[in-house]
Amino acid sequence: MRSVGRLVFLLGVAVAVAGGLLAVPASAGVADNRIDHFGTGDDGDGCKLPDSLAEEIRGYQPIVNKIVDKIVNGEFAGRTWDDLAELVDTFGARVAGSEQLEKAIDYVIERMKADGLENVHTENASVPHWVRGYESAELVKPFRKILPLLGLGSSVGTPRGGIIGEVLAVESFQEFENIPPEQVKGKIVVFAPQWEGYGRTVVYRSQAASVASRKGAVAALVRSITPFSIGSPHTGQQYYQDGVKKIPAACITVEDAQMLLRKYRRGDVMEIHLEMEDRPMEPVISRNTVGELVGTSFTNTSVVVVSGHLDSWDVGVGAMDDGGGALISWKALAYLKGLGLRPRRTIRAILWTGEEEGLYGGAAYKEGHMAQEQKEFNFFFESDIGTFEPRGLDFVGNADAECIFREIVKLMSPLNATEFATPTDGGPDISHWTSRGFPGASLLNKNEKYFWFHHSAGDTMAVEDRKSLDKCAALWAAAAYVVADLSVSMPKEVHQ
């Protein structure tokens, strides 16, 4: 432990004890101290931290400044982009169940060790295995037009040679509900919803096949879940409901979906020839990838997790979703170690597997650590909604943890990244914990174009900016370090 940091810690403990904030056992120098509830302040956010704790957090500003300077302008500048480019150029797409993903995991393990991370290892997780085969869609009536498409994860294929079906096009599930089954039977149903944000529109991707199948459709084609398109389809996971016949499901371009809807509403009779050789297969074992910067006072308790997922879809190379999030989590630890900064608590980088198909890596990790999770985990970070120019951090947790985290976010002024929001938007895997009361955060960044490239062939290094990645890595490293080094543990109210 740094001598200055230890002095600040002991002074903070002494002041806090005098003020009644901390209940400190005899081994005060190594205790992971808990906090009482904070009173309500008049500063507009409902927070009034004890003066001693607020002063302690403000005292980290010089360290934050140092971390930012070294990563953004100093010896580590540009390394995150270079390492991400090497990863995706070497292994390409890393879909769950693929050889590319497993080779990428082996590669990251070796590189983490080379960076000096500690306790580097993997932990198994069962993941779905789905293989994309030959895919083709063509409008054959009233004229011929190739329809670019991407099969959706877990979709079954068509019979050999494909199927030809008449088109029925709707804009919404509500509109489809009003169509009697006899008008749907044997049809290829096209869903062309309006973009209402990802959270609302993605239900068409995930549920269209089952909704259409219940009325006898032979296939479902869905407008790609994106607000912007230049004729590019976007893939993603879809889920068959119990008790329905599994039919082929794919996304087509925004432009083609809208065109088919317009023509159908004019009364045009259309037919599509659809051929898909996609194959759902038996689940396989993949691995979460783990490395640590071991704390000076707490090694197996009060761990701060930083994370992103290493798997991707099988189109593009997953540079944005979520190579950037994985890299800043791994490299945050490497940079802190390189700077000689080791916090009281362990910071653990976890690169999740099988996120795209349904958070399988996070679920396996939760099950593996359930017995001791309340003692083991202090805070969770996850980046999975882009690594563009950072704006700040969003948060989920109880009111007391929020008050502490709001103060920590203020330290990120050297990055102009002091925005605070709640709840989190980009933390899917850590939702296994945050949904039950553990505190957590995700990255706020200028990702207005994120869904332009999401799950498409456009997810490449071309969308990643070198300087923005540096800033995201600096924000990740600085915020994780402060949380991990505080004299108090983050409050939590865990329920099962």
JOMO-V548071 format. One record per residue. RES is the residue in one small letter. SS is DSSP state (alpha for helix, beta for strand, coil for the rest). Layout:
res = [RES:RES]
ss = [SS:SS]
This chain:
res = [m:r:s:v:g:r:l:v:f:l:l:g:v:a:v:a:v:a:g:g:l:l:a:v:p:a:s:a:g:v:a:d:n:r:i:d:h:f:g:t:g:d:d:g:d:g:c:k:l:p:d:s:l:a:e:e:i:r:g:y:q:p:i:v:n:k:i:v:d:k:i:v:n:g:e:f:a:g:r:t:w:d:d:l:a:e:l:v:d:t:f:g:a:r:v:a:g:s:e:q:l:e:k:a:i:d:y:v:i:e:r:m:k:a:d:g:l:e:n:v:h:t:e:n:a:s:v:p:h:w:v:r:g:y:e:s:a:e:l:v:k:p:f:r:k:i:l:p:l:l:g:l:g:s:s:v:g:t:p:r:g:g:i:i:g:e:v:l:a:v:e:s:f:q:e:f:e:n:i:p:p:e:q:v:k:g:k:i:v:v:f:a:p:q:w:e:g:y:g:r:t:v:v:y:r:s:q:a:a:s:v:a:s:r:k:g:a:v:a:a:l:v:r:s:i:t:p:f:s:i:g:s:p:h:t:g:q:q:y:y:q:d:g:v:k:k:i:p:a:a:c:i:t:v:e:d:a:q:m:l:l:r:k:y:r:r:g:d:v:m:e:i:h:l:e:m:e:d:r:p:m:e:p:v:i:s:r:n:t:v:g:e:l:v:g:t:s:f:t:n:t:s:v:v:v:v:s:g:h:l:d:s:w:d:v:g:v:g:a:m:d:d:g:g:g:a:l:i:s:w:k:a:l:a:y:l:k:g:l:g:l:r:p:r:r:t:i:r:a:i:l:w:t:g:e:e:e:g:l:y:g:g:a:a:y:k:e:g:h:m:a:q:e:q:k:e:f:n:f:f:f:e:s:d:i:g:t:f:e:p:r:g:l:d:f:v:g:n:a:d:a:e:c:i:f:r:e:i:v:k:l:m:s:p:l:n:a:t:e:f:a:t:p:t:d:g:g:p:d:i:s:h:w:t:s:r:g:f:p:g:a:s:l:l:n:k:n:e:k:y:f:w:f:h:h:s:a:g:d:t:m:a:v:e:d:r:k:s:l:d:k:c:a:a:l:w:a:a:a:a:y:v:v:a:d:l:s:v:s:m:p:k:e:v:h:q]
ss = [coil:coil:alpha:alpha:alpha:alpha:alpha:alpha:alpha:alpha:alpha:alpha:alpha:alpha:alpha:alpha:alpha:alpha:coil:coil:coil:coil:coil:coil:coil:coil:coil:coil:coil:coil:coil:coil:beta:coil:coil:coil:coil:coil:beta:coil:coil:coil:coil:coil:coil:coil:coil:beta:coil:coil:alpha:alpha:alpha:alpha:alpha:alpha:alpha:alpha:coil:coil:alpha:alpha:alpha:alpha:alpha:alpha:alpha:alpha:alpha:alpha:alpha:alpha:alpha:coil:coil:coil:coil:coil:alpha:alpha:alpha:alpha:alpha:alpha:alpha:alpha:alpha:alpha:alpha:alpha:alpha:coil:coil:coil:coil:coil:coil:coil:alpha:alpha:alpha:alpha:alpha:alpha:alpha:alpha:alpha:alpha:alpha:alpha:alpha:alpha:alpha:alpha:coil:coil:coil:beta:beta:beta:beta:beta:beta:beta:beta:beta:beta:beta:beta:beta:beta:coil:coil:coil:beta:beta:beta:beta:beta:beta:beta:coil:coil:coil:beta:beta:coil:coil:beta:beta:beta:coil:beta:coil:coil:coil:coil:coil:coil:coil:coil:coil:beta:beta:beta:beta:beta:beta:beta:beta:coil:coil:alpha:alpha:alpha:alpha:alpha:coil:coil:coil:alpha:alpha:alpha:alpha:coil:coil:coil:beta:beta:beta:beta:coil:coil:coil:coil:coil:coil:alpha:alpha:alpha:alpha:alpha:alpha:alpha:alpha:alpha:alpha:alpha:alpha:alpha:alpha:alpha:alpha:coil:coil:coil:coil:coil:beta:beta:beta:beta:beta:coil:coil:coil:coil:coil:coil:coil:coil:coil:coil:coil:coil:coil:beta:coil:coil:coil:coil:coil:coil:coil:coil:coil:coil:beta:beta:beta:beta:beta:coil:alpha:alpha:alpha:alpha:alpha:alpha:alpha:alpha:alpha:alpha:alpha:alpha:coil:coil:coil:coil:coil:beta:beta:beta:beta:beta:beta:coil:coil:beta:beta:beta:beta:beta:beta:beta:beta:beta:beta:beta:beta:beta:beta:beta:coil:coil:coil:coil:beta:coil:coil:coil:coil:beta:beta:beta:beta:beta:beta:beta:coil:coil:coil:coil:coil:coil:coil:coil:coil:alpha:alpha:alpha:alpha:alpha:alpha:alpha:alpha:alpha:alpha:alpha:alpha:alpha:alpha:alpha:alpha:alpha:alpha:alpha:alpha:coil:coil:coil:coil:coil:coil:beta:coil:beta:beta:beta:beta:beta:beta:coil:coil:coil:coil:coil:coil:coil:alpha:alpha:alpha:alpha:alpha:alpha:alpha:alpha:alpha:alpha:alpha:alpha:alpha:alpha:alpha:alpha:alpha:beta:beta:beta:beta:beta:beta:coil:coil:coil:coil:coil:coil:coil:beta:beta:beta:beta:beta:beta:beta:coil:coil:alpha:alpha:alpha:alpha:alpha:alpha:alpha:alpha:alpha:alpha:alpha:alpha:alpha:alpha:alpha:alpha:alpha:coil:coil:coil:beta:beta:beta:beta:coil:coil:coil:coil:coil:coil:coil:coil:alpha:alpha:alpha:alpha:coil:coil:coil:coil:coil:beta:beta:beta:beta:beta:beta:coil:coil:coil:coil:alpha:alpha:alpha:alpha:coil:coil:coil:coil:coil:coil:coil:alpha:alpha:alpha:coil:coil:alpha:alpha:alpha:alpha:alpha:alpha:alpha:alpha:alpha:alpha:alpha:alpha:alpha:alpha:alpha:alpha:alpha:alpha:alpha:alpha:coil:coil:beta:coil:coil:coil:coil:coil:coil:coil:coil]
